[in-house]
Amino acid sequence: EILFTDEGWDQLWAAIPDRQLTFTAPVLRVEAGRFFWSSETYNKRILAIYKQPELILVLRLPTDADEVTRHRGSQMNGHRSFLVAESIIDPKTSKIRLSQLTHPTSLPLKTDRAKGVQNFRKR
């Protein structure tokens, strides 16, 4: 069961009768270090993509049973059977960031072999 930290999302999620999960995968989420000398950390998360409703969720395990109790309002056994929605993304409003290696300006020009490479990249 998915727990939402916002009560509004909790009510909206409960009102959707037919949820269609299309894809799930374990992922690592990068978090920047708190100070300039500390390195970033990689946290295990679960990526869930739903077709109905059209949402992308980044889920995590609850930190402890108290977190489940706070969101559910009552004591629950087996807090590991719950997942907490850390991020909720609407794919219609999100942008995909492309790597600079796949951008059209990073593709090499076709060159004449006799002349060699004069203009290595499109600019």
Beta strands, then each sheet from edge to edge (+ up, - down):
strand 1: 2-4
strand 2: 20-31
strand 3: 41-52
strand 4: 55-60
strand 5: 83-89
sheet 1: 1+ 5+ 4- 3+ 2-
end
